Amino acid sequence: MGYLTTHVLDSAHGCPGSDIPVALYRISNIGRELLQTTLTNGDGRCDQPVLEGADFKKGVYELVFSVGSYYRKRGVELPEPAFLDDVVLRFGIADEEEHYHVPLLISPYSYSTYRGS
């Protein structure tokens, strides 16, 4: 059975992005359904898979990372509104037997992602 994991790296400070709120949504033709919320740990990872078991199904999903609140807590002065507040990553799960890892690299003015391993 497959599962979904994520982690956040703060490239502006060269460290893991800790205590970042992360929300996972399933996207369908009837709307956006919140499946889970969690926080990243001191290593920038979530303590458990974000999605696994019977809930891990083919489909379109969104991970929403609250990076603006993370940078404000670090004391970074951001413009209001912040250039990046919530980073939304929409992606597809095509194989229910695979491990999908979706890392996020952030700074106050940029982000990047990829399908990791």
Order of alpha helices (4+ residues) and beta strands (2+ residues): beta-beta-beta-beta-beta-beta-alpha-beta-beta-beta
